[in-house]
Amino acid sequence: MDGVHGSVVEIRARSTTVRTNDNIDIIVPNSSFITTNVVNLNHNDDIVRFKIPVGVHYDSDMDVVEKALLEAAANCENVVKDPAPGVRLMGFGDSSVDLELRVWTNSLYHRPNLLRSQVNKEIWRSFKKYGIQIPYPQRDVHLIQ
């Protein structure tokens, strides 16, 4: 709600206490729940999808990139196998082909940055294994004299 992520730890008549991942308690007036959108990541189910963006060099073999990304997801202990992870080519950036690894978890939905970190480490290892380059931004400069 309003950029605050956490778990509800107490509901009272006039306010609700939400504890963030940093162990900070935020007391929210209950009226805020009526006037503000509230996103509940696991309202009906404990499985949540995360989208991990990644850019690769334009010379990359997209079949190998997809294989490496799916292997990285499979090597992450907090990513579930069903539903299966997926890879989507999202666009063509200035310096990279932009992809998205989509993974599901039922254990770290409340700690999204930890999950992203674990998946990104596996992507790094997998890209090193397959020789896939993550490009640096490049610019062509033309000097006119």
C-alpha positions as CSV (number, residue, x, y, z in Angstrom):
1,M,0.0,0.0,0.0
2,D,1.5,3.3,-1.1
3,G,4.9,1.6,-1.7
4,V,5.0,0.0,1.8
5,H,5.5,-3.8,1.8
6,G,5.1,-5.9,4.9
7,S,3.0,-8.3,6.9
8,V,0.0,-7.3,9.0
9,V,0.8,-8.1,12.5
10,E,-2.1,-6.5,14.4
11,I,-5.6,-5.2,13.5
12,R,-7.3,-2.9,15.9
13,A,-10.5,-0.9,15.8
14,R,-8.9,2.3,14.4
15,S,-5.5,1.1,13.0
16,T,-3.6,-1.8,11.6
17,T,0.1,-2.5,12.3
18,V,2.2,-3.5,9.3
19,R,5.7,-4.8,9.8
20,T,8.2,-4.3,7.0
21,N,11.0,-6.6,6.0
22,D,13.3,-4.2,7.9
23,N,11.4,-5.0,11.1
24,I,9.8,-1.5,11.2
25,D,6.2,-1.3,12.4
26,I,4.0,1.1,10.5
27,I,0.7,2.0,12.1
28,V,-1.9,2.6,9.3
29,P,-5.3,4.2,10.0
30,N,-7.9,1.7,8.9
31,S,-9.6,4.5,6.8
32,S,-6.5,4.2,4.5
33,F,-7.6,0.7,3.5
34,I,-10.8,2.1,2.1
35,T,-9.3,5.0,0.2
36,T,-6.0,3.4,-1.1
37,N,-5.3,0.4,-3.3
38,V,-4.0,-2.5,-1.3
39,V,-2.0,-5.3,-3.0
40,N,-2.1,-8.6,-1.2
41,L,0.6,-10.9,-2.7
42,N,-0.8,-14.1,-1.3
43,H,-4.4,-13.5,-0.6
44,N,-5.7,-16.7,-2.1
45,D,-2.5,-18.6,-2.7
46,D,1.0,-18.7,-1.4
47,I,2.6,-18.7,-4.8
48,V,3.7,-15.5,-6.4
49,R,5.4,-14.7,-9.8
50,F,8.4,-12.5,-10.1
51,K,9.8,-10.9,-13.3
52,I,13.6,-10.6,-13.4
53,P,14.7,-8.3,-16.2
54,V,18.0,-9.0,-17.9
55,G,19.8,-7.6,-21.0
56,V,22.2,-9.5,-23.2
57,H,24.5,-8.6,-26.0
58,Y,23.1,-8.3,-29.5
59,D,25.4,-11.0,-30.7
60,S,24.0,-13.6,-28.2
61,D,22.3,-16.7,-29.4
62,M,18.8,-16.4,-28.0
63,D,18.3,-20.1,-27.7
64,V,21.4,-20.4,-25.6
65,V,20.3,-17.4,-23.5
66,E,16.9,-18.9,-22.9
67,K,18.6,-22.2,-21.9
68,A,20.9,-20.4,-19.5
69,L,18.1,-18.4,-17.9
70,L,15.9,-21.5,-17.4
71,E,18.9,-23.4,-16.0
72,A,19.5,-20.5,-13.6
73,A,15.9,-20.6,-12.4
74,A,16.1,-24.4,-11.9
75,N,19.3,-23.9,-9.8
76,C,17.6,-21.5,-7.4
77,E,16.1,-23.4,-4.4
78,N,13.3,-20.9,-3.8
79,V,11.9,-21.1,-7.3
80,V,9.2,-23.6,-7.8
81,K,9.1,-26.0,-10.7
82,D,5.3,-25.8,-11.2
83,P,4.3,-23.4,-12.7
84,A,7.4,-23.6,-14.8
85,P,9.7,-20.6,-15.2
86,G,9.5,-18.8,-18.5
87,V,11.6,-16.4,-20.6
88,R,10.2,-13.6,-22.7
89,L,12.0,-11.3,-25.1
90,M,10.6,-7.9,-24.1
91,G,12.3,-5.5,-26.5
92,F,15.4,-4.2,-28.2
93,G,17.2,-1.6,-26.1
94,D,20.0,0.9,-26.9
95,S,22.7,-1.5,-25.8
96,S,21.0,-4.8,-25.2
97,V,18.3,-7.3,-26.1
98,D,16.0,-7.0,-23.2
99,L,14.5,-10.2,-21.7
100,E,12.5,-11.2,-18.7
101,L,12.9,-14.3,-16.6
102,R,9.6,-15.1,-15.0
103,V,9.8,-17.3,-11.9
104,W,7.4,-18.4,-9.2
105,T,8.0,-18.8,-5.5
106,N,6.0,-20.0,-2.5
107,S,8.6,-19.2,0.1
108,L,10.1,-15.8,-0.5
109,Y,7.1,-13.7,-1.7
110,H,7.5,-11.6,1.5
111,R,11.2,-11.0,0.8
112,P,11.3,-10.1,-2.9
113,N,14.8,-8.6,-3.0
114,L,16.3,-11.7,-1.5
115,L,14.6,-13.8,-4.2
116,R,15.8,-11.4,-6.9
117,S,19.3,-11.6,-5.6
118,Q,19.4,-15.4,-5.5
119,V,18.0,-15.6,-9.0
120,N,20.4,-12.9,-10.3
121,K,23.4,-14.8,-8.8
122,E,22.3,-17.9,-10.6
123,I,21.9,-16.0,-13.8
124,W,25.4,-14.6,-13.4
125,R,26.8,-18.1,-12.9
126,S,24.9,-19.5,-15.9
127,F,25.9,-16.6,-18.2
128,K,29.6,-17.2,-17.2
129,K,29.2,-20.9,-18.0
130,Y,27.7,-20.2,-21.5
131,G,29.9,-17.2,-22.3
132,I,26.9,-14.8,-22.5
133,Q,27.8,-11.2,-22.3
134,I,25.8,-8.5,-20.4
135,P,26.7,-5.4,-22.5
136,Y,27.8,-2.0,-21.3
137,P,26.0,1.0,-22.7
138,Q,27.7,2.1,-25.9
139,R,27.6,5.5,-27.7
140,D,29.0,6.5,-31.0
141,V,30.5,10.0,-30.9
142,H,31.2,11.8,-34.2
143,L,33.5,14.8,-34.0
144,I,33.2,17.4,-36.7
145,Q,36.1,19.8,-37.2
